[in-house]
Amino acid sequence: MGTVIQLKRKVNDCYNELRSSVDQKISLVEDKIKSRLESNVNLIQQMVVHHLSSGGKRIRALLTLECSKLCGYSIGLRDVNLATCVELIHSATLLHDDVIDKSVVRRGKKTTNKIWGNQSSILIGDYLLSRCFEIMVEDNNLEVLKLLSSTSSKIAQGEILQLQHRGEIDMLEEIYLKIISSKTASLFAAASKIGGIITNKSTKEKEALQSYGKNLGLTFQIADDTLDYNSNLKLFGKKIGKDFFEGKVTLPAILVFQQANFNEKEFLKKIFKRKERTQEDLKIMLKLILKYNIIHQCYKRAEYFVNLASNSLGIFKSSKEKIILENLTSFSLERSF
């Protein structure tokens, strides 16, 4: 119990240090999001307010602000505006994800699709993207426009690739990495690279930031997928099994299938082909996760990307911002809430 509490404190300290570093600017991002999403259409306003009230850690926006600070950006609000863009893209993908996954709860609140239906939720997601592109055009930088528009395309392709392989418990690990590279890591990479673009850094420095963000994003997603099966962390009150019940094949499931015996493989194929899975199915799955020490294996995979992310920052001179970004890799791997 003591070790778990210490770990939570460490993770909290890391996140709080990042947020404190850009505290004033992240508040401006929040204000910008609210002002840009205001609408005279009553239904839009209701749905936006509901969606924003569900909160979120704003990791991607914080990443944009901190990487900009690392690169020496101090005068102006381009970092705030583009951090807002990054968050709007992320929020739009969450709205669309909830429709695809038929989710009914996100961060403890009913999803917009549960309250207002799929059609309205999809359109609200599109509305957020349209507002995002308005800000991008106002920034008037072709490199930024290309980066964020191509990132939006990658995210959509990742969603489609995941749908294409839904329920395939024998999915290759390579395909899984392609999915999360597109769905998650691409936006982390873009968020990080923005700081280098708006400060006119060298190509190598911009590529280093992009590499940092990509590998951070891969770490973040692997950790998140692993948490979904980590019953040891129920102390933190996190509900496990969400991906399992939605039929998503993630790294823990892939690794279990690779190491399972014949009968276990047949069981896994059977339950992932079903439209719905039961609590009893989850119990068996968790036993297999424990049997083959899958949680440990997943974190070992993630550690590889942690090291790549940290090494990417080697091109930058030592600074408080660099230390904070290095610590953020630990937050991504060790977070448990």
C-alpha positions as CSV (number, residue, x, y, z in Angstrom):
1,M,0.0,0.0,0.0
2,G,2.8,2.4,0.9
3,T,4.6,1.8,-2.4
4,V,1.4,2.5,-4.4
5,I,0.8,5.7,-2.5
6,Q,4.4,6.9,-3.0
7,L,4.1,6.1,-6.8
8,K,0.9,8.1,-7.0
9,R,2.6,11.1,-5.2
10,K,5.5,10.9,-7.6
11,V,3.3,10.9,-10.7
12,N,1.2,13.7,-9.3
13,D,4.3,15.8,-8.5
14,C,5.5,15.3,-12.1
15,Y,2.2,16.4,-13.7
16,N,1.8,19.4,-11.3
17,E,5.4,20.5,-12.0
18,L,4.6,20.6,-15.7
19,R,1.3,22.4,-15.2
20,S,2.9,25.0,-12.8
21,S,5.6,25.7,-15.4
22,V,2.9,27.1,-17.9
23,D,0.1,27.8,-15.4
24,Q,-0.8,31.2,-16.8
25,K,-0.8,30.1,-20.4
26,I,-2.8,26.9,-19.8
27,S,-5.5,29.2,-18.2
28,L,-5.5,31.2,-21.4
29,V,-5.9,28.0,-23.4
30,E,-9.0,27.1,-21.4
31,D,-10.4,30.6,-22.0
32,K,-9.6,30.4,-25.7
33,I,-11.4,27.0,-26.0
34,K,-14.5,28.4,-24.4
35,S,-14.6,31.6,-26.4
36,R,-14.0,29.8,-29.8
37,L,-16.7,27.2,-29.2
38,E,-19.4,29.7,-28.3
39,S,-22.4,29.4,-30.6
40,N,-25.9,31.0,-31.1
41,V,-27.2,27.5,-31.8
42,N,-28.6,26.4,-28.4
43,L,-28.0,22.7,-28.9
44,I,-24.3,23.3,-29.8
45,Q,-23.8,25.4,-26.7
46,Q,-25.4,22.8,-24.5
47,M,-23.3,20.0,-25.9
48,V,-20.1,21.9,-25.8
49,V,-20.6,23.0,-22.2
50,H,-21.3,19.4,-21.3
51,H,-18.3,18.0,-23.1
52,L,-15.9,20.6,-21.7
53,S,-17.2,20.0,-18.1
54,S,-15.9,16.5,-18.2
55,G,-12.5,17.9,-17.7
56,G,-9.2,16.3,-18.7
57,K,-5.5,16.8,-17.9
58,R,-4.8,18.8,-21.1
59,I,-1.5,16.9,-21.5
60,R,-1.3,17.7,-25.3
61,A,-1.8,21.4,-24.7
62,L,0.7,21.4,-21.9
63,L,3.1,19.7,-24.2
64,T,2.8,22.4,-26.8
65,L,3.3,25.2,-24.2
66,E,6.3,23.5,-22.5
67,C,8.1,22.6,-25.8
68,S,7.5,26.2,-26.9
69,K,9.0,27.4,-23.6
70,L,12.0,25.0,-24.1
71,C,12.6,26.6,-27.5
72,G,12.6,30.1,-26.0
73,Y,9.2,31.3,-27.0
74,S,8.1,34.1,-24.6
75,I,6.5,37.0,-26.5
76,G,3.1,36.5,-28.1
77,L,0.2,34.0,-27.9
78,R,0.9,31.7,-30.8
79,D,1.7,28.9,-28.4
80,V,-1.6,29.4,-26.6
81,N,-3.6,29.5,-29.9
82,L,-1.9,26.4,-31.3
83,A,-2.2,24.6,-28.0
84,T,-5.9,25.3,-28.3
85,C,-5.9,23.8,-31.8
86,V,-4.3,20.6,-30.4
87,E,-6.9,20.3,-27.7
88,L,-9.8,20.9,-30.1
89,I,-8.5,18.1,-32.4
90,H,-8.2,15.8,-29.4
91,S,-11.7,16.7,-28.1
92,A,-13.2,16.1,-31.6
93,T,-11.6,12.6,-31.7
94,L,-13.0,11.8,-28.3
95,L,-16.5,12.7,-29.4
96,H,-16.1,10.6,-32.5
97,D,-14.5,7.7,-30.5
98,D,-17.5,7.6,-28.2
99,V,-19.8,7.2,-31.1
100,I,-17.7,4.4,-32.7
101,D,-17.2,2.6,-29.3
102,K,-20.9,3.2,-28.3
103,S,-19.5,4.6,-25.0
104,V,-22.0,5.8,-22.4
105,V,-19.6,7.2,-19.8
106,R,-16.4,9.3,-20.1
107,R,-14.6,10.6,-17.0
108,G,-17.5,9.7,-14.8
109,K,-20.1,11.6,-16.9
110,K,-22.6,10.5,-19.5
111,T,-21.2,10.9,-23.0
112,T,-22.7,13.4,-25.5
113,N,-23.8,10.5,-27.7
114,K,-25.6,8.9,-24.8
115,I,-27.5,12.1,-24.1
116,W,-28.1,13.7,-27.5
117,G,-27.5,10.7,-29.9
118,N,-24.8,9.8,-32.4
119,Q,-25.7,12.2,-35.2
120,S,-25.4,15.3,-33.0
121,S,-22.2,14.1,-31.4
122,I,-20.5,13.5,-34.8
123,L,-21.6,17.0,-35.9
124,I,-20.2,18.5,-32.7
125,G,-16.9,16.8,-33.3
126,D,-16.9,18.3,-36.8
127,Y,-17.7,21.7,-35.3
128,L,-14.7,21.5,-33.0
129,L,-12.5,20.6,-36.0
130,S,-13.8,23.5,-38.0
131,R,-13.0,26.0,-35.2
132,C,-9.6,24.4,-34.9
133,F,-8.9,25.0,-38.6
134,E,-10.0,28.6,-38.3
135,I,-7.3,29.2,-35.6
136,M,-4.7,27.5,-37.8
137,V,-5.5,29.7,-40.8
138,E,-5.3,32.8,-38.5
139,D,-1.8,31.7,-37.4
140,N,-0.8,32.1,-41.0
141,N,2.0,29.5,-41.0
142,L,2.0,27.0,-43.8
143,E,4.2,24.5,-41.9
144,V,1.8,24.5,-38.9
145,L,-1.2,24.1,-41.3
146,K,0.5,21.2,-43.0
147,L,1.4,19.6,-39.7
148,L,-1.9,19.8,-38.0
149,S,-4.0,18.9,-41.1
150,S,-1.8,15.8,-41.8
151,T,-2.1,14.9,-38.2
152,S,-5.9,15.0,-38.3
153,S,-5.7,12.7,-41.4
154,K,-3.4,10.2,-39.5
155,I,-5.8,10.1,-36.6
156,A,-8.7,9.2,-38.9
157,Q,-6.6,6.5,-40.6
158,G,-5.7,5.1,-37.2
159,E,-9.4,4.9,-36.3
160,I,-10.2,3.1,-39.5
161,L,-7.3,0.7,-39.1
162,Q,-8.5,-0.2,-35.6
163,L,-12.1,-0.8,-36.9
164,Q,-10.7,-3.0,-39.7
165,H,-9.0,-5.2,-37.1
166,R,-11.7,-5.0,-34.4
167,G,-12.1,-8.4,-32.6
168,E,-9.0,-9.9,-34.2
169,I,-7.3,-11.3,-31.1
170,D,-4.5,-12.7,-33.3
171,M,-3.6,-9.2,-34.4
172,L,0.1,-8.6,-35.0
173,E,1.9,-6.4,-32.5
174,E,3.1,-4.4,-35.5
175,I,-0.5,-3.5,-36.5
176,Y,-1.2,-2.5,-32.9
177,L,1.7,-0.1,-32.9
178,K,0.6,1.3,-36.3
179,I,-2.8,2.0,-34.8
180,I,-1.6,3.8,-31.7
181,S,1.1,5.6,-33.7
182,S,-1.7,7.2,-35.8
183,K,-4.5,7.5,-33.2
184,T,-2.4,8.8,-30.3
185,A,1.3,9.4,-30.9
186,S,0.8,11.5,-34.1
187,L,-1.0,14.3,-32.1
188,F,1.6,14.1,-29.3
189,A,4.3,14.5,-32.0
190,A,2.6,17.5,-33.6
191,A,2.0,19.1,-30.2
192,S,5.7,18.9,-29.4
193,K,6.9,20.0,-32.8
194,I,4.9,23.2,-32.8
195,G,7.2,24.7,-30.3
196,G,10.1,24.3,-32.7
197,I,8.2,25.7,-35.6
198,I,7.0,28.9,-34.0
199,T,10.6,29.6,-32.8
200,N,12.2,28.9,-36.1
201,K,14.4,26.1,-34.8
202,S,16.6,24.0,-37.0
203,T,15.2,21.0,-38.9
204,K,17.1,18.7,-36.5
205,E,15.6,20.4,-33.4
206,K,12.1,20.2,-34.8
207,E,12.6,16.5,-35.7
208,A,13.9,15.9,-32.2
209,L,10.8,17.4,-30.7
210,Q,8.6,15.4,-33.0
211,S,10.4,12.2,-32.1
212,Y,10.1,13.1,-28.4
213,G,6.3,13.6,-28.7
214,K,5.8,10.5,-30.8
215,N,7.6,8.2,-28.4
216,L,5.9,9.9,-25.4
217,G,2.5,9.3,-27.1
218,L,3.3,5.6,-27.6
219,T,4.3,5.3,-24.0
220,F,1.2,7.1,-22.9
221,Q,-1.1,4.8,-24.9
222,I,0.6,1.5,-24.0
223,A,0.3,2.5,-20.3
224,D,-3.3,3.4,-20.8
225,D,-4.1,0.1,-22.5
226,T,-2.3,-1.8,-19.8
227,L,-4.2,0.1,-17.0
228,D,-7.4,-1.4,-18.5
229,Y,-6.3,-4.8,-17.3
230,N,-4.3,-3.9,-14.2
231,S,-6.6,-5.2,-11.4
232,N,-3.8,-4.3,-8.9
233,L,-4.6,-0.6,-9.3
234,K,-8.2,-0.9,-8.2
235,L,-7.0,1.0,-5.1
236,F,-7.2,4.2,-7.2
237,G,-10.9,3.5,-8.1
238,K,-10.2,3.1,-11.9
239,K,-12.8,0.9,-13.5
240,I,-11.0,-1.8,-15.5
241,G,-12.1,-3.8,-18.6
242,K,-13.5,-0.9,-20.7
243,D,-11.4,-1.9,-23.8
244,F,-12.2,-5.6,-23.1
245,F,-16.0,-5.0,-23.1
246,E,-15.8,-2.8,-26.2
247,G,-13.9,-5.6,-28.0
248,K,-10.8,-3.6,-28.6
249,V,-7.7,-5.6,-29.1
250,T,-4.8,-3.9,-27.3
251,L,-1.3,-4.9,-26.3
252,P,-2.2,-6.9,-23.2
253,A,-4.7,-9.0,-25.2
254,I,-2.2,-9.5,-28.0
255,L,0.6,-10.7,-25.7
256,V,-1.8,-13.0,-23.8
257,F,-2.9,-14.6,-27.1
258,Q,0.7,-15.0,-28.2
259,Q,1.6,-17.0,-25.1
260,A,-1.6,-18.8,-24.4
261,N,-2.0,-22.6,-24.9
262,F,-4.3,-24.1,-27.5
263,N,-7.5,-24.1,-25.4
264,E,-6.8,-20.6,-24.1
265,K,-6.4,-19.4,-27.6
266,E,-9.7,-20.9,-28.7
267,F,-11.4,-19.3,-25.7
268,L,-9.9,-15.9,-26.6
269,K,-10.9,-16.1,-30.2
270,K,-14.5,-17.0,-29.2
271,I,-15.0,-14.2,-26.7
272,F,-13.5,-11.5,-28.9
273,K,-15.7,-12.5,-31.9
274,R,-18.8,-12.0,-29.7
275,K,-20.7,-8.7,-29.8
276,E,-20.7,-8.6,-26.0
277,R,-18.4,-10.0,-23.3
278,T,-19.4,-10.8,-19.7
279,Q,-17.9,-10.1,-16.3
280,E,-17.1,-13.8,-16.1
281,D,-15.1,-13.5,-19.4
282,L,-13.2,-10.6,-17.9
283,K,-12.3,-12.6,-14.8
284,I,-10.9,-15.4,-17.0
285,M,-9.0,-12.8,-19.0
286,L,-7.5,-11.2,-15.9
287,K,-6.4,-14.7,-14.7
288,L,-4.6,-15.2,-18.0
289,I,-3.0,-11.7,-17.7
290,L,-1.7,-12.7,-14.3
291,K,-0.6,-16.2,-15.4
292,Y,1.6,-14.9,-18.2
293,N,2.9,-11.8,-16.3
294,I,1.5,-9.6,-19.1
295,I,1.4,-6.3,-17.1
296,H,5.2,-6.5,-16.6
297,Q,5.8,-7.3,-20.3
298,C,3.7,-4.3,-21.4
299,Y,5.6,-1.9,-19.2
300,K,8.9,-3.3,-20.5
301,R,7.6,-2.5,-24.0
302,A,6.7,1.0,-22.9
303,E,10.1,1.5,-21.3
304,Y,11.7,1.2,-24.7
305,F,9.7,4.2,-25.9
306,V,10.4,6.1,-22.7
307,N,14.1,5.8,-23.5
308,L,13.6,6.9,-27.1
309,A,11.6,10.0,-25.9
310,S,14.2,11.0,-23.3
311,N,17.1,10.5,-25.8
312,S,15.4,12.7,-28.3
313,L,15.8,15.7,-26.0
314,G,19.6,15.3,-26.0
315,I,20.0,17.9,-28.7
316,F,18.7,20.6,-26.3
317,K,20.9,22.3,-23.6
318,S,20.1,21.6,-20.0
319,S,17.2,23.6,-18.6
320,K,14.3,23.4,-16.2
321,E,12.0,22.9,-19.2
322,K,14.1,20.0,-20.4
323,I,14.0,18.3,-17.0
324,I,10.2,18.7,-16.8
325,L,9.8,17.1,-20.3
326,E,12.1,14.3,-19.3
327,N,10.0,13.7,-16.2
328,L,6.9,13.7,-18.2
329,T,7.9,10.3,-19.7
330,S,7.8,8.8,-16.2
331,F,4.3,10.3,-15.8
332,S,3.1,8.6,-19.0
333,L,4.5,5.2,-18.0
334,E,3.6,5.2,-14.3
335,R,0.3,7.1,-14.2
336,S,-2.4,5.0,-12.6
337,F,-5.4,7.3,-12.5
